[in-house]
Amino acid sequence: MPNKLSNKKKYEHKVILILGLIFFVLGTLFNIYYISQFKNDIYSFQSPVLTNLSDLTPLKIISFTIIVFPFLEEIVFRLWTMKKRFTYIISLIGISLIIFQISKSFLIFALVALILFLCFFWIKNTIINAVITSLIFAFMHYGNIDSSLCIVNLIPYFGLSLILSFIGLKFNFFLCVLAHSVNNFIAMIPLIFFPNQNMSLIQFENNTYTAQLTEISVFSSGENKNINNLDTIEVISTLPELIPNISPFNNEIIYASEVNSLNKYQLTAFSKPNEKISIEQLIRDLQKIANIGSDTTIIKAHIIKINSGISELPNNYGLMTLYDLVNYLRTHKNLPVKLSKEISSNETIVFNTSILKMNSHSKIIETINSDSILNISLEKDGELMRVSFFNKGIKTHNKLR
């Protein structure tokens, strides 16, 4: 009996390893072939876990990619390989929660949780467990990229996950973490040691400006924004963030971005003689040349008003303009707000600065309403357009006219 169990375990491990190697090698070869055949397509694989890394320092990016993410992902996707009841439960809960965060669908969350529960506690087949968790691991890395490349890009992730599952089953969980970290480090070697190789340059122009868009190293620190009186524009950010960065304040519109890639770009534009840069035209051209998509939704918004007992605001006195306050609440606190039609955005205002340190929307609203000058509330006509920009896949061109 022990020999039969041992042979079964060896067979399961061998199948998982062979499948992993096949999919990993084939997926890698497919990707190399795709790049060689369509080298004008500039793409990067994008993962939801990278969304909040775009403004971090190079050292933090490396630390998260090589240490933090491998450890967390292995706890979620490979802890079950220890084959303890509590490790199955942790993997089930962790994978289900990640799927819910990505899909925003309770139905998909419940379906994945049910499938994992059946696999872990009813079917109890190691090969099936490895395949199911590896499929989910691969699709977790599904990014906002060209559809022709999506499936090809997922194949090596599926293979890698199977190999990591084999390592956990055959050896131990902590070797999974180490192997995952080594894999991420190898993938980042070109970015660390050859950061400026094969950078793309797109030049385009219009009646009011000449511009160029250059891909730069992902390790370029933070964002940089310089708009000089519509004569010169220089912005460094991820691709979807370029348009929100150059868009002027609009009381009725929130400009947002879906950042799923660390790739950074530098946009530089100069006005032509006797002209000012047309921001509207630059945005349209940039969307076309860089293949930036957008989604528009209508959302409920809080309206900021001046209290009825205040006839007018003190002239040139305050911590920031109302425009700055609204923009800060939108971008840093993710609070959809707008100004009432009766007040001007360039008026300065004194307010309780403690709201700058708050993260709770209810606390921010309560603190503003306790102020003697401002009032913020939800109203029937309190609506905003939220325009969110995303990368559909950038392609190289020489010039746009």
C-alpha positions in Angstrom: 0.0 0.0 0.0 2.7 2.6 0.8 4.5 1.7 -2.5 1.2 2.4 -4.4 0.8 5.7 -2.7 4.4 6.6 -3.4 4.1 5.7 -7.0 0.9 7.6 -7.4 2.5 10.7 -5.8 5.5 10.3 -8.2 3.2 10.0 -11.2 1.3 13.1 -10.2 4.4 15.1 -9.6 5.8 14.0 -13.0 2.7 14.9 -14.9 2.5 18.4 -13.3 6.2 19.0 -14.1 6.0 17.8 -17.7 2.9 19.9 -18.3 4.5 22.9 -16.7 7.7 22.6 -18.8 5.7 22.1 -22.0 3.5 25.2 -21.5 6.3 27.4 -20.2 8.6 26.5 -23.1 5.9 26.7 -25.8 4.5 30.0 -24.4 8.0 31.5 -24.3 8.7 30.5 -27.9 5.3 31.8 -29.1 6.1 35.1 -27.4 9.6 35.3 -29.0 8.1 34.5 -32.4 5.3 37.1 -32.0 7.8 39.8 -31.1 10.1 38.9 -34.0 7.2 38.9 -36.5 5.5 42.0 -35.2 8.4 44.0 -33.7 6.6 47.3 -34.4 4.1 46.3 -31.8 5.3 47.7 -28.5 3.6 46.0 -25.6 4.2 45.0 -22.1 2.4 42.3 -20.1 0.3 44.0 -17.6 -0.9 42.7 -14.2 -3.4 44.1 -11.8 -0.9 43.8 -8.9 1.2 46.4 -10.6 -1.5 49.1 -10.6 -0.1 51.0 -7.6 3.6 50.8 -8.4 3.8 53.5 -11.1 4.9 56.3 -8.8 7.3 54.3 -6.6 11.0 54.6 -6.5 13.1 52.1 -8.5 14.3 50.4 -5.3 10.7 49.9 -4.1 9.6 48.6 -7.5 12.4 46.0 -7.4 11.6 45.1 -3.8 7.9 44.6 -4.5 8.5 42.7 -7.7 11.2 40.4 -6.4 10.3 40.0 -2.7 6.8 41.1 -1.8 4.7 39.9 -4.7 6.3 36.5 -5.0 5.8 35.9 -1.3 2.1 37.0 -1.3 1.3 35.2 -4.6 2.8 32.0 -3.4 0.9 32.1 -0.1 -2.3 32.5 -2.1 -1.7 30.1 -5.1 0.8 27.5 -3.7 0.2 27.2 0.0 -2.2 24.4 -0.7 0.8 22.3 -1.8 1.5 21.7 1.9 -1.7 19.6 1.9 -2.9 20.7 5.3 -6.5 21.6 5.9 -5.7 25.2 6.9 -3.5 25.7 3.8 -6.3 24.6 1.5 -8.6 27.1 3.3 -6.1 30.0 3.0 -5.6 29.3 -0.7 -9.4 29.1 -1.3 -10.1 32.4 0.4 -7.1 34.2 -1.0 -7.7 33.1 -4.7 -11.4 33.9 -4.4 -10.8 37.4 -3.0 -8.3 38.2 -5.7 -10.8 37.1 -8.4 -13.5 39.3 -6.8 -11.1 42.3 -6.7 -10.3 41.8 -10.4 -13.8 40.9 -11.7 -15.9 43.0 -9.3 -18.5 40.3 -9.7 -19.9 38.4 -6.8 -21.2 35.7 -9.1 -17.6 35.0 -10.5 -16.3 35.1 -6.9 -18.8 32.5 -5.8 -18.2 30.3 -8.8 -14.4 30.3 -8.3 -14.9 29.6 -4.6 -17.2 26.7 -5.3 -14.8 25.2 -7.9 -11.9 25.5 -5.5 -13.9 24.0 -2.6 -14.9 21.0 -4.8 -11.3 20.5 -6.0 -9.7 20.8 -2.5 -12.3 19.0 -0.3 -14.2 16.7 -2.6 -12.3 15.7 -5.8 -9.0 15.8 -3.9 -6.9 15.2 -7.1 -3.4 16.8 -7.0 -3.2 17.2 -10.7 -6.6 18.9 -11.0 -5.7 21.2 -8.0 -2.5 22.3 -9.8 -4.2 22.8 -13.2 -7.1 24.8 -11.7 -5.0 27.1 -9.5 -2.5 27.6 -12.4 -5.3 28.6 -14.8 -6.5 31.2 -12.3 -2.9 32.3 -11.7 -2.4 32.9 -15.4 -5.7 34.7 -15.9 -4.9 36.9 -12.8 -2.1 38.3 -15.0 -4.5 39.1 -17.8 -3.8 42.7 -18.8 -5.2 45.4 -21.0 -3.3 44.4 -24.1 -4.0 43.5 -27.7 -6.4 40.6 -28.0 -4.1 38.9 -30.5 -1.4 38.6 -27.8 -3.5 37.9 -24.7 -3.7 34.1 -24.8 -0.1 33.8 -26.0 1.0 35.8 -23.1 -0.9 33.7 -20.6 0.6 30.4 -21.7 4.0 30.8 -20.0 2.3 32.0 -16.8 0.2 28.8 -16.7 3.4 26.7 -17.3 5.3 28.7 -14.6 2.5 28.1 -12.1 2.5 24.4 -12.8 6.3 24.2 -12.3 6.0 26.2 -9.0 3.2 23.8 -7.9 5.6 20.8 -8.6 8.3 22.5 -6.5 5.9 22.9 -3.6 4.7 19.4 -3.8 8.0 17.7 -4.4 10.2 19.9 -2.1 8.6 22.6 0.1 6.6 25.8 0.0 9.5 28.1 0.7 11.3 26.9 -2.4 8.3 28.0 -4.4 8.8 31.6 -3.1 12.5 31.5 -3.9 11.9 30.1 -7.4 9.2 32.7 -8.1 11.6 35.5 -6.9 14.4 34.2 -9.1 12.0 34.1 -12.1 10.9 37.7 -11.5 14.5 38.8 -11.1 15.5 37.2 -14.4 12.6 38.9 -16.1 13.7 42.3 -14.7 17.4 41.9 -15.7 16.9 43.8 -19.0 15.0 46.6 -17.3 17.7 46.9 -14.5 20.9 46.6 -16.5 19.7 47.8 -20.0 16.9 50.3 -19.2 17.3 52.3 -22.4 17.4 49.5 -25.0 14.8 49.5 -27.8 13.0 52.6 -26.5 10.3 53.8 -28.9 10.0 57.3 -30.3 6.9 58.7 -31.9 6.9 62.2 -33.5 3.7 64.0 -34.4 2.5 67.5 -35.0 -0.6 69.7 -35.6 -1.3 73.3 -36.5 -0.5 74.5 -33.0 2.3 72.3 -31.8 5.1 69.7 -32.5 5.4 66.8 -30.1 7.1 63.6 -29.4 6.3 60.6 -27.3 9.3 58.6 -26.0 9.2 55.4 -24.0 11.6 55.7 -21.0 12.9 53.4 -18.3 10.4 52.0 -15.9 12.8 53.0 -13.2 12.5 56.7 -14.0 11.5 58.2 -10.6 7.9 59.2 -10.1 5.8 61.5 -12.3 7.0 64.8 -13.7 4.6 67.5 -15.0 5.5 70.8 -16.5 3.0 72.9 -18.4 4.3 76.4 -19.2 1.6 78.7 -20.3 0.6 76.4 -23.2 4.0 77.1 -24.9 5.8 74.0 -23.6 4.4 70.7 -22.1 6.6 68.0 -20.6 5.0 65.1 -18.8 6.4 61.8 -17.6 4.0 59.1 -16.5 2.5 55.8 -17.5 0.7 55.9 -20.8 -2.9 56.1 -19.5 -1.9 58.8 -17.0 -0.6 61.2 -19.7 -4.0 62.6 -20.7 -5.3 63.2 -17.1 -2.0 65.0 -16.4 -2.4 67.4 -19.3 -6.2 67.9 -19.1 -7.3 71.2 -17.6 -9.6 71.2 -14.6 -13.2 70.6 -15.5 -15.8 71.0 -12.8 -18.2 68.5 -14.5 -15.6 65.8 -15.5 -13.2 63.6 -13.5 -10.3 62.4 -15.6 -8.9 59.1 -14.4 -6.6 56.3 -15.6 -6.4 52.5 -15.4 -2.7 51.8 -14.8 -1.9 48.2 -15.5 1.7 48.5 -16.7 4.8 50.1 -15.2 6.0 51.3 -18.7 6.6 55.0 -18.6 6.6 57.6 -21.4 7.7 61.1 -21.8 5.5 63.5 -23.7 7.1 66.7 -24.9 5.2 69.3 -26.9 6.2 72.8 -28.1 4.0 75.5 -29.5 4.5 76.7 -33.1 5.4 80.3 -33.7 2.6 82.7 -32.7 0.5 79.8 -31.5 -0.6 78.3 -28.2 -0.8 74.5 -27.8 -4.3 73.3 -28.3 -4.8 70.8 -25.4 -8.0 69.5 -26.9 -6.3 68.7 -30.2 -3.2 67.3 -28.4 -5.4 64.9 -26.4 -7.2 63.7 -29.5 -4.0 63.2 -31.4 -2.4 61.4 -28.4 -5.3 59.0 -28.1 -5.0 58.2 -31.8 -1.2 57.9 -32.0 -0.8 56.0 -28.8 -4.0 53.9 -29.1 -5.3 55.1 -25.8 -8.9 54.1 -25.1 -11.4 55.7 -22.8 -14.6 54.8 -21.0 -17.2 57.3 -19.7 -19.5 56.7 -16.8 -21.9 58.9 -14.9 -21.4 58.9 -11.1 -23.0 60.5 -8.1 -21.1 63.5 -6.8 -21.0 65.7 -3.7 -21.4 69.4 -4.3 -19.3 71.9 -2.4 -21.1 75.2 -1.6 -20.4 78.3 0.4 -22.5 78.5 3.5 -25.5 80.7 3.1 -24.3 83.0 5.9 -21.1 83.9 4.0 -21.6 86.7 1.5 -18.2 86.4 -0.1 -14.8 84.7 0.6 -11.9 86.8 2.0 -10.0 88.1 -1.0 -6.6 86.4 -1.7 -6.6 84.7 1.6 -6.5 80.9 2.1 -4.5 77.7 1.9 -5.5 76.8 -1.6 -8.0 77.6 -4.3 -11.3 75.8 -4.4 -10.1 74.3 -7.7 -7.1 72.9 -5.9 -9.2 71.5 -3.1 -11.7 69.8 -5.5 -8.8 68.4 -7.6 -7.0 67.1 -4.4 -10.2 65.4 -3.1 -10.7 63.8 -6.5 -7.2 62.6 -7.2 -5.8 61.8 -3.7 -8.9 60.9 -1.8 -10.9 59.3 -4.6 -13.9 61.5 -3.5 -16.2 62.6 -6.4 -16.9 66.2 -5.8 -17.7 69.4 -7.8 -18.3 73.0 -7.1 -21.7 74.6 -7.1 -22.4 76.8 -10.0 -22.5 79.9 -7.8 -18.9 79.9 -6.9 -15.6 80.3 -8.8 -12.9 77.7 -8.8 -10.1 80.3 -8.5 -11.3 81.6 -5.1 -9.0 80.8 -2.2 -10.3 79.1 0.9 -9.3 78.4 4.5 -10.3 75.0 5.7 -9.4 72.4 8.3 -6.1 70.9 7.0 -6.8 67.7 8.9 -8.8 66.5 5.9 -5.6 66.2 4.0 -4.6 63.3 6.3 -8.0 61.6 6.3 -8.9 58.6 4.1 -12.4 58.0 5.2 -14.9 59.8 2.9 -17.4 60.2 5.7 -14.8 61.8 8.0 -13.7 64.2 5.3 -17.3 65.3 4.6 -18.1 65.6 8.3 -15.0 67.8 8.9 -15.8 70.0 5.9 -19.4 70.5 7.1 -18.2 71.4 10.6 -16.3 74.3 9.0 -18.0 77.7 9.1 -17.5 78.5 5.4 -18.0 75.3 3.3 -20.8 72.8 3.0 -20.6 69.5 1.1 -23.6 67.3 0.4 -25.2 64.9 -2.1 -27.9 66.5 -4.2 -30.3 65.3 -7.0 -28.4 67.1 -9.7 -25.0 66.1 -8.2 -23.6 64.1 -11.1 -20.2 63.9 -12.7 -18.8 62.3 -15.8 -15.9 60.0 -15.1 -13.6 59.6 -18.1 -11.1 56.8 -17.6 -8.2 56.3 -20.0 -6.5 52.9 -20.6 -3.8 51.5 -22.8 -5.1 49.5 -25.8 -1.6 48.7 -27.0 0.8 51.3 -28.5 2.1 50.9 -32.0 5.0 52.8 -33.6 4.3 55.5 -36.2 6.5 58.2 -37.7 4.3 61.2 -37.8 0.7 62.3 -37.3 -0.6 65.2 -39.2 
